[in-house]
Amino acid sequence: MRPSEKTRSDILRSLGGKNAAPGHCVDDNFSSLPESAKGLLRELFSRKYQADPGAATEWLATLGTIFAQDYDGTPLREAEWRELPGIISAGAGEMDMELVSYVMGLVMEHKAL
């Protein structure tokens, strides 16, 4: 199983039950991110989850593959790609530069910068 498949599966499973807790899902599945980046990710996810839980869950699962540095190719809308630099900026001082480069490379590849 590829890292992206496991990450996606873990996120989908953690949000699939009746007692799904969106904030905990971010904390549990993005533990390697600095708290400042996780805070912004929690905020974005919470807003999306309130509007459309299914779409928000897919979005978060896709971001999980990106932050695992194993993007699975699931399409994101341009606006969703444009959210990534903010998450990176929030924690860039504490993030591994390889991860920052990987994520920003994908953002640029999708012409969202």
Secondary structure, DSSP 8 states (H G I E B T S, - for coil): --HHHHHHHHHHHHTSSTT--HHHHHHHH-TTS-HHHHHHHHHHHHHHHHH-HHHHHHHHHHHHHHHTT--------HHHHHHHHHHHHHHGGGS-HHHHHHHHHHHHHTT--
